[in-house]
Amino acid sequence: MKAIEFTTTIDEGIIRVPQNMKPYYNSRVRVLILTDESETSISKKEKLSIAIKNMEKISMFSNIDNPTKWQKTIRNEWE
């Protein structure tokens, strides 16, 4: 097996193969996709921040009159 490396962008599910790879066109190949984690992933802190902002938008806990009572009720469900 021979390994050949090139950089490209996946455009709507299509991987463009450079012209210099023409000898391999119509060949059976194995594709391995490596991404730069720093470019594609968001941190846990950012994910948590987004989740909290979304919770604020839907007023998730607005119907709770007594937070302490509600919390005790939730904890009792675990036992």
DAQUI-V821580 format. One record per run of one state. SS is the DSSP state (A for helix, B for strand, O for the rest). FROM is the first residue (numbers start at 1). TO is the last residue. Records with the same first field share a line. If there is no record, write none. Layout:
SS->FROM-TO, FROM-TO
This chain:
O->1-9, 12-13, 16-18, 25-36, 41-43, 58-66, 78-79
B->10-11, 14-15
A->19-24, 37-40, 44-57, 67-77
